[in-house]
Amino acid sequence: MNNISQALLEKANILVEALPYIRKFYGKTFVIKYGGAAQKDPSLKEAFAQDIVLLNFIGIKPVVVHGGGPKITEVMKRLGKEPQFIHGHRVTDKETMEIVEMVLGGVINKEIVQLINSHGGKAVGLTGKDGKLLKTRKKLLKINNEEVDLGFVGEIEKVCTEVLESLQDKGFIPVVAPIGFDNSGCSYNINADTVASAIAVAVKAEKLILLTDVQGITDEINNLIPTLNIQEAFKLIEQQIITGGMIPKVYACLNALEGNVKKTHIIDGRIPHSLLLEIFTQKGVGTEVVK
């Protein structure tokens, strides 16, 4: 009986620890970039969907933005098309863009929607073309002071939040694939971290949360840095302590903060229920980047 009572007490303490955060964040919008292991491992996918549904039920308004690069590469190879990259950016010709739309806007987006709905949520899948959500222009990559054309790779000009707000007002959870459009109606592939950051600014989000396959931002001896401000982040980039794929994630956080998003987080998506642990516990499971 004592063991049972202790176990129940621990559960009660967890709820009590979460209470101030639930109260603080009620009615707020969180933009969550979903990717990495959490998007591939079946148990982590289930845990993520449960987290999103729970956030919605307690009055937080989640907007999910997802990537899907590995799946795009897999489908391209299956169709006999070899992927090309320049400095980590996918070269996206017309045929590749068609594959991107099929994979991101179709297969992956609908799978996430179904997963959330299977746990009691009301998710709706979108691309940036729906409701004119993501107005885009062609992105030109600069290498050694020369502009390189990547094809149908875009950067965001404007986020039209009306479609997101309309869905949220009716209790729906928007799930956004990072595909935009230009004035002529052409589709563009956009970096999902960039999309999440831009949407977070546009909807005046309380938080931007990026799920990754690492523990967070680490120092020169690989120790986790729990909290980092803007100046410290720039310094770590200059010192080449923050490198590689972490750089665009950090810039996504910095851009969001400069756009008045309250807090940003880079968290370890390999941990089950990492979203709940980061939001509702004091310790968290990653790095928060703050002003």
N, C-alpha and C positions, 0 to 999 in steps of 0.2 A: 504493500500500500504506500509506504514511504517513497519507494522508487517511482511509482505512478504519480504521486503527488508532486515530486520533484520535477519530473518530466513535464507535467502540466504547468507547473510554475514557470519553468524555463520558456514554454510557449507563450505564456501570459506576459512575461518580461519582454519578449521579442515584440509583441504587439504594442506594449506600452512604450518601448523605445521608438517604434515607428509612428506613434500618435502625433507628436509635434510636427513631423514632416508631412503627414497626411493633411493635417490642419493647414500648414503653411502653403502647400502646393495645390490645395483644392481649387479647381477652376482654371489652373494654369496650363499652358501648352508646353509639352516637351517634344522636341524633334529628335528622333533616334535614327542614326545610320546603322543599318543591319547588314553585316557581312562577315566574311571569314569563317572560322570553324562553326560559329553559331548558325550559319546558313547552310552548313553541310552535314554536321553530325545530327542524326535523328533525335537523340535525347535532348541535345541543346536546342534544336528547333522547337521541340515541344515546350521546353522550359521558357524559351523566349516568347512564344505565343501566349503562354499562361501569364507571364509578366505583363505583357501588353494589355491583356484582358483585365487583369487585376487593376492596373493603373486606371483604366477607363471606368471600371465599376466604382472606384473610390473618388471619382471626380476630377482626375487628371486627364488632360486631352492629348493623347499621343498622336504624332504624325510620324509614320515610318517611311524612311527613304532607303532603298536597297540598291546594292550593286549586283554583280554577276559575271565579272570578268572571266573566271575559270570556266564557267559553263559556256560562255560565248566561244572561247578558244576550243573547247571540246566539240561543240557543234560545228564550228568552222572546219576543223580537221576531219570530222565525220563526213562533211560535204566535199572534202578534197581541196579545201582552201587553206593555205598556210598563213597563219597570223603574222603580221609584221608590227614591230614596235620601234619607236625612236625615242630614246631617253625615257623609257617606261610608258610612253603614250602610244596607244593603239592607233595604227594607221587605218583609217576607216573610209574605204572607197564605197561606191554605191551598193555593191553586192554585200559588202560587210555590214553596211548600215541596215540593210534589210534583215540580215541575220540578227543584228543587235536588237532591232525592234521585235522580232519574233521571240527571241530568248528573254529579253528583259521585260517587254511589255506584255508578253504572252505567258510563256512557261513559268518563269520565276515569280512574276507579280501575282499570278493567279494561284500559285502554290502557297504563297505567304497569306494571301487573302483567305483561302480555304482553311489553312492551319489556324489562323486567328478565329475564324468563324466556328471551327470545330470545338473550340474551347468556350464558346458562348459569347464571343465578340460580334460586332457588326462592322466588318472591314469592307472597304470599297477600293478597288484597284484603279490607279490612274497612271498615265504618263504625263509629261509636261505639255503635251498637245491637248489634253482634255481641259476644257474651260479656259484655254489660253494660259495655262498655269506658268509655263516657263518660256518666255520670249528669249530667243537665243541669237547669237551671231557666231560666225566662223572664228575659231581660235587658231592663231598662228603661233607656232612654237619658235622662240628665239634661241638659236645656237650660234655662239661666236659672232654675235651681232648680225646674224643672218636669219631671216624669217623662213621657217619650214612649214609647208602646207601639209597638214595631217589628214586632209579630206573632210569628211563630215564629222568633225570634232568641234564642239561648241563651247562657248562661255556665256553665262547668263547676262542678259540685258535688263530683264524685268521679271519679277515674280508677281503674278496676279493671284491674290490670296482668296478671292471671292469663293471659288469652288471649294477650297479647304474649309473655310469658315462656315459655309452652308452645310457641308457634311457634318462638321463638328457640332453645330447647333442642333442637329437632329440625332446626335449620339453615335454617329458613324466614325470609324477609324480610317483615315486616308492612308493608303499604301502607295508610295510614289516611285515609279521607275524613272531613272535619270535620262530622259529623252526630251529634247526641246524642239522648237520650231523657229523658223525665221520668217521674214516678211513674205517670201515667195512660197511658204508652206513646206520647205524642205525640212527633213528631220535631222537632228544632230545628237550624237552621243556625248554626254557630259559626265565628268568625274562625279561620282556619287557623294563624296565628302563635300565637294564644292556646292552641290545641289542642297544637301542637308543644311549647310551653313547659310546659304542664301535664303532658304525657306525659313530658317530659325529667325533671321533678322526681319524678314517681311511680316511674319506673324507675331512678332514681339514675344518670342518664346522665353520662358523662364530658364530652360536648359537646352543645350545641344549635347547629345551623348553619342559618341562614336564607339562602336564595338570593334575590337581588334583581336589579333591572334598573339598579342604580347601582354605582359602584365600591366603596361602603361608606359609612361616616360621614365627612363632610367638615367642615372648619372654615369660618370666615367668608369665606375667599377660595377656597373649593372645593378645598383640598388634602386628600388622603386622610389620615385619622387612623388609623395602623396599630393602636394599642392605646389603650383607653379604660377607666377604672375607673368604678365606680358614681357616685361624687361628681362626677366630670367630666361624666358623661352627664347627670345632673340639671341641672348648671350650663348645659350647651349647650341643654337644653330650655327652661330659664328665659330664656336669652338669645335664644330663637327662632332659633338656628342649626340645631338639629334641629327640623324642621317636617313638616307634612303626613303622608304615608303612612309616613315613617320613624319617627314617634313610636310607633305600636303595635308596631313591630318592636323598637325599643329597650326598651320596657316589657316585651315578651316576654322579652328577654334579662335584664333586671333582675330580673324575677320568678323566672326560672330560677336565677339566681345566688343570690338570697335563699333559694331552695329547695335550695341546696347542689349544683347542677350546677357542675362544675369550671370550665368555660370556655364562652363563647358567642361566636358568630361571625356577622357579617353580611357576606356575600361577593358578589362580582360574578358572577352566573349567566350573564352574556353571554360569559364566557370559557370556551372548551372545557376540560373536565376541571378546572374551578375547585375542586371538592371535593378532588381529589388535591393540587392545588397549595397549597391552604390548610392541609391536614393534614400533608403530608409534606415541605414546604420551609420554610426559615427565614423567607423574606420573606412568603409568603402572597399572597392576592389580595383582601383586604378588611380589615375592622376586627374585631379581637377585643375583646370587652367582658368585663372581668374584675373580680374583687372589689377 
